[in-house]
Amino acid sequence: MGRKFFVGGNWKCNGTSEEVKKIVSTLNAAEVPSQDVVEVVVSPPFVFLPLVKSTLRSDFHVAAQNCWVKKGGAYTGEVSAEMLVNLDIPWVILGHSERRALLGESNEFVGDKVAYALAQGLKVIACIGETLEQREAGSTVDVVAAQTKAIAAKISDWTNVVLAYEPVWAIGTGRSPLLLRLRKKWLETNVSPQVAASTRIIYGGSVNGGNCKELAGQPDVDGFLVGGASLKPEFIDIIKSAEVKKSA
């Protein structure tokens, strides 16, 4: 069975109540491929999760942008996986490059987060990817392999994991690699051929309405994690690019 195309929209730290309602209204009115063709998940800031969850069309799902590494308690400012489950939020993004860079989340910390979230019943969009400096130094494979190994060391079941490969240097720049080398060997080597064959690897670097069809046609691309463009009407075009994979 083929891997279903996956489109995630990471709204990051953006939006007001009125802006969120407008985005949801646009999504609800959109004509997009069926759930058989594409899985769509949007990730608003924590404070808007209940609003989006209660008003978004039923064939789209909602993700949190982060959660804590263990059960809740004296962790001011954090949100636990249990809280997300309580709100019936099915997905969470973990290990995003912005959190790795700005908040110092290590590979091991991200691996622990992924394992804990999965254990609580959440599905995880686990982010990996190299910086421009790492890319220019030729260490892309080593960096991404280390990030993947840190997750693989903590989990055995990859059924509810989507890997989001986001080359940090391409995020928000409008630049994206001409040839995506999302090599399944990362998973084949670090986990197993079975996991490599079934786990979706999506691309997350400056995906927009202008380049989504070309990127969707890349053989190793199972979908997208979209940043800024997910706040705009062009997100609909990105969802529709799943048709490219369907017809391939």
C-alpha positions in Angstrom: 0.0 0.0 0.0 1.3 3.4 -1.0 2.1 6.2 1.5 -0.8 8.7 1.6 0.3 12.2 0.8 0.5 14.4 3.9 0.1 18.2 4.1 0.7 20.0 7.4 0.3 23.7 8.0 2.4 25.1 10.8 1.0 28.5 11.7 3.8 29.1 14.1 3.3 32.2 16.5 0.8 34.0 14.3 -2.8 35.0 14.4 -5.6 36.7 16.3 -9.0 35.2 16.9 -10.5 36.9 13.9 -7.6 36.0 11.6 -7.8 32.4 12.7 -11.6 32.3 12.0 -10.9 33.7 8.5 -8.3 31.1 7.8 -10.6 28.3 9.0 -13.4 29.7 6.9 -11.2 29.6 3.8 -10.2 26.1 4.5 -13.7 24.9 5.1 -14.9 26.4 1.8 -12.1 24.9 -0.3 -12.5 22.1 -2.8 -9.6 19.7 -2.2 -8.8 16.1 -2.9 -10.5 13.5 -0.7 -9.1 11.9 2.4 -8.1 8.9 0.4 -5.7 11.1 -1.5 -4.3 13.5 1.1 -4.2 13.8 4.9 -4.4 17.5 6.0 -3.3 18.7 9.4 -3.1 22.3 10.6 -1.2 23.5 13.6 -2.3 26.7 15.2 -0.8 28.2 18.4 -1.9 26.6 21.6 -4.4 29.3 22.5 -6.4 28.7 19.3 -6.4 24.9 19.4 -10.0 24.6 20.8 -11.3 27.3 18.4 -9.8 25.6 15.4 -10.7 22.1 16.6 -14.4 23.0 17.0 -14.8 24.9 13.7 -12.6 23.1 11.2 -14.0 20.8 8.6 -14.1 17.1 9.8 -11.8 15.8 7.0 -8.9 18.1 8.3 -7.1 17.5 11.6 -5.4 19.6 14.2 -1.9 19.5 15.6 -0.2 21.2 18.5 3.2 22.9 17.8 4.9 21.3 20.8 4.4 19.4 24.0 6.4 18.7 27.2 8.7 15.7 27.5 7.0 14.1 30.4 3.8 14.3 32.5 2.7 17.7 33.6 3.6 19.3 36.9 5.8 22.2 37.9 6.8 23.2 34.4 5.7 26.7 34.0 4.7 27.6 30.5 4.6 24.0 29.2 1.8 22.0 27.8 1.7 18.2 28.4 0.8 15.5 25.9 -2.0 14.5 28.3 -3.5 17.9 28.0 -3.6 17.6 24.2 -5.2 14.2 24.5 -7.7 15.6 26.8 -8.6 18.3 24.2 -8.8 15.5 21.6 -5.9 16.9 19.6 -4.5 14.0 17.5 -1.2 15.4 16.3 1.8 17.3 17.6 4.9 18.8 15.9 8.1 18.0 17.7 11.8 18.9 17.2 11.1 21.9 14.9 14.3 23.6 13.9 13.3 26.8 15.5 13.0 25.1 18.8 16.2 23.2 18.3 18.0 26.5 17.5 16.3 29.0 19.7 15.6 26.9 22.8 18.5 24.4 22.5 16.4 21.2 22.1 19.0 18.5 21.6 18.5 15.3 19.5 18.1 13.2 22.7 15.6 15.6 24.1 13.5 15.5 20.9 13.8 11.7 20.9 12.4 11.6 24.5 9.6 14.0 23.5 8.6 11.8 20.5 8.6 8.7 22.6 6.5 10.2 25.4 4.0 11.8 23.0 3.5 8.5 21.2 3.1 6.6 24.5 0.2 9.0 25.4 -1.6 8.2 22.1 -0.6 11.2 20.0 0.6 11.1 16.4 3.9 12.9 15.8 5.3 15.1 13.1 9.0 14.7 14.0 11.3 17.4 12.4 14.8 16.8 11.2 17.2 18.8 9.0 20.5 20.5 8.5 21.6 24.2 8.7 23.3 26.0 5.8 26.7 25.7 7.6 26.2 21.9 8.0 25.1 21.6 4.4 28.1 23.5 3.1 30.4 21.4 5.2 29.0 18.3 3.6 27.7 16.9 6.8 24.0 16.8 5.9 23.8 13.0 6.0 25.6 12.8 9.3 23.4 15.4 10.9 20.1 14.0 9.7 21.2 10.4 10.5 22.1 11.5 14.1 18.7 13.2 14.5 16.9 10.2 13.2 18.9 7.8 15.3 18.0 9.7 18.4 14.4 9.1 17.7 14.9 5.5 16.7 16.7 4.8 19.9 13.5 5.7 21.9 10.7 4.2 19.8 10.0 0.8 18.1 6.7 1.5 16.4 6.8 4.2 13.7 3.2 3.8 12.6 2.2 7.2 14.0 5.3 9.1 13.0 5.7 11.4 10.0 9.3 12.6 9.5 9.5 16.2 8.3 12.8 16.9 6.6 13.3 20.7 6.8 16.7 22.0 5.6 17.0 24.9 7.9 18.7 27.1 5.3 15.7 26.9 3.0 13.0 27.8 5.5 11.4 31.1 4.8 13.9 32.0 2.1 11.9 31.0 -1.0 14.8 28.7 -1.8 14.3 25.0 -2.0 16.7 22.3 -3.3 16.3 21.4 -6.9 17.0 17.8 -6.2 15.6 16.5 -2.9 17.8 13.8 -1.5 15.4 12.4 1.1 17.2 9.2 1.2 15.3 6.3 2.5 18.6 4.8 3.5 18.6 7.0 6.6 15.7 4.9 7.9 16.9 1.7 6.2 20.2 2.0 7.9 19.1 3.3 11.3 15.8 1.4 11.7 14.7 -1.1 9.1 13.7 -1.5 5.5 10.1 -2.0 6.5 9.9 1.3 8.4 11.7 3.0 5.6 9.1 1.7 3.1 6.1 2.7 5.2 7.1 5.9 7.0 6.2 9.1 5.3 9.0 11.7 4.9 7.6 15.1 4.1 9.5 18.2 3.0 9.4 21.5 5.0 11.4 24.3 3.4 9.8 27.2 1.7 7.0 25.3 0.1 4.5 27.6 -1.7 1.9 27.6 -4.3 4.5 28.2 -7.0 6.7 25.2 -6.4 4.5 22.7 -4.7 3.6 20.7 -7.8 7.2 20.3 -8.8 8.2 19.3 -5.3 5.3 16.9 -5.0 6.5 15.1 -8.1 9.8 14.2 -6.4 9.8 10.4 -5.8 10.9 10.6 -2.2 8.5 13.4 -1.1 5.4 12.1 0.7 4.0 15.6 1.4 4.8 18.9 3.0 5.1 20.8 6.3 4.2 24.3 5.2 5.1 27.4 7.2 4.1 30.9 6.1 2.1 29.8 3.1 -0.3 27.8 5.3 -1.7 31.2 6.5 -2.6 32.2 3.0 -5.1 31.0 0.4 -2.2 29.3 -1.6 -2.3 26.6 1.1 -5.2 25.2 -0.9 -3.1 24.9 -4.0 -0.5 23.1 -1.9 -3.1 20.6 -0.7 -4.2 20.1 -4.3 -0.7 19.2 -5.3 -1.4 15.8 -3.8 -3.1 15.0 -7.1 0.4 15.1 -8.8 1.5 12.2 -6.6 -1.8 10.4 -7.2 -1.4 10.5 -11.0 2.4 9.7 -10.9 
